[in-house]
Each structure stands twice: as structure tokens, then as C-alpha cells.
């Protein structure tokens, strides 16, 4: 075994780096999912309460909590935010450096 560690520069999207189909969609779902988890944690909600709010089975909440965001469409993720009384704002602007990108963040 060689002691030399090899590194590869990331593209900025782990899903693209791993060759996963539709990497931009998967990254967006992951970011939306993390925001859902932040809301659940901030409000100290139980799986049952979240399942009731989102009108899904409790087992689906376990999938969300375990980061299995690819099981959901982007539309579902947006709807989940709305059902949790979160405002989703989509802002479109011209790309500064030639390539478009998706960004998700939360406002105070």
C-alpha cells in the first residue's frame, strides 16, 4: 500500500462527482431536505407530528431524517416546506461566471 494520499478537486457537487444521475436536482433536494430537518429540530417535532403535518406515513419521516431525499420530487420538497409554514422563494438571476447553479439557504 502506498503512503501517498491522492486527492481529486471537487466540482462543488458531490452528486456530480459520484456520477449520480441528475446531480443538480439531487443537490437541490439535499439542501431542501436539510432545511426541513432544521425546521423539525428547531421546533422539536416528533416523527408522528411531522407525519401528520406533511400527510405522509411515519416511516417516510424516518427516510427524511436519514437523508433519503432522493425518494422525493422537488415539488414534494417545496410542498413540505409550505406545509411546515415555511416560505419558499425562487429567485432567478443571470449567472456571473457562465454556468448556472442552484442555491438554497434560509433567511432569518
C-alpha positions in Angstrom: 0.0 0.0 0.0 1.3 3.4 -0.9 1.5 6.0 1.8 0.7 8.8 -0.7 -2.8 10.1 -0.4 -4.5 11.1 -3.7 -7.0 13.9 -3.8 -9.3 15.0 -6.5 -10.7 18.5 -6.6 -14.5 18.6 -6.2 -16.8 20.1 -8.7 -18.7 21.6 -5.8 -21.5 19.0 -6.2 -20.8 15.6 -4.6 -23.6 14.0 -6.6 -21.9 15.0 -9.9 -18.5 13.8 -8.5 -20.0 10.4 -7.8 -21.6 10.1 -11.2 -25.2 10.1 -9.8 -27.9 11.0 -12.5 -29.4 14.5 -12.3 -26.8 15.8 -9.8 -28.2 19.3 -9.7 -31.6 18.1 -8.8 -30.2 15.8 -6.1 -28.1 18.6 -4.6 -31.1 20.8 -4.5 -33.2 18.1 -2.8 -30.4 17.5 -0.3 -30.3 21.2 0.6 -34.1 21.4 0.8 -34.1 18.3 3.0 -31.5 19.8 5.3 -33.8 22.9 5.7 -36.7 20.6 6.6 -34.6 18.8 9.2 -33.6 22.1 10.6 -37.2 23.1 11.0 -38.1 19.8 12.6 -35.2 20.2 15.1 -35.8 23.9 15.8 -39.5 23.1 16.6 -38.6 19.9 18.5 -41.2 18.0 16.5 -41.7 14.2 16.8 -41.9 11.9 13.8 -45.6 11.5 14.3 -46.3 15.2 14.4 -44.2 15.8 11.3 -46.0 12.9 9.5 -49.4 14.4 10.4 -48.3 17.9 9.2 -46.9 16.5 5.9 -49.7 14.0 5.4 -47.3 11.1 4.9 -46.6 7.8 6.7 -44.4 8.0 9.8 -41.9 5.6 8.0 -41.4 8.3 5.4 -40.4 10.8 8.0 -37.7 8.3 9.1 -36.4 8.3 5.5 -36.3 12.1 5.5 -34.4 12.1 8.9 -32.0 9.6 7.5 -31.2 11.8 4.5 -33.0 9.8 1.8 -34.1 12.9 0.0 -33.9 11.3 -3.5 -37.1 9.4 -2.7 -39.0 12.7 -3.1 -39.6 15.0 -6.0 -38.6 18.7 -5.9 -42.3 19.6 -5.9 -42.8 17.4 -2.8 -39.9 19.1 -1.0 -41.4 22.5 -1.8 -44.8 21.4 -0.6 -43.3 20.0 2.6 -41.8 23.4 3.3 -45.1 25.1 2.7 -46.9 22.6 5.0 -44.4 23.4 7.7 -45.3 27.1 7.3 -42.0 27.9 5.5 -41.9 30.5 2.7 -40.2 29.2 -0.4 -38.8 31.9 -2.6 -37.3 31.1 -6.0 -35.0 33.9 -7.3 -33.7 33.7 -10.9 -30.7 35.9 -12.0 -28.1 35.9 -14.7 -25.1 33.6 -14.0 -22.0 35.7 -13.3 -19.4 33.1 -14.5 -21.0 31.4 -17.4 -22.6 28.4 -15.7 -26.0 28.4 -14.0 -26.4 27.0 -10.5 -29.0 26.3 -7.9 -28.7 27.7 -4.3 -30.8 27.1 -1.2 -30.5 29.0 2.0 -32.6 30.2 4.8 -33.4 33.7 5.9 -33.8 34.7 9.5 
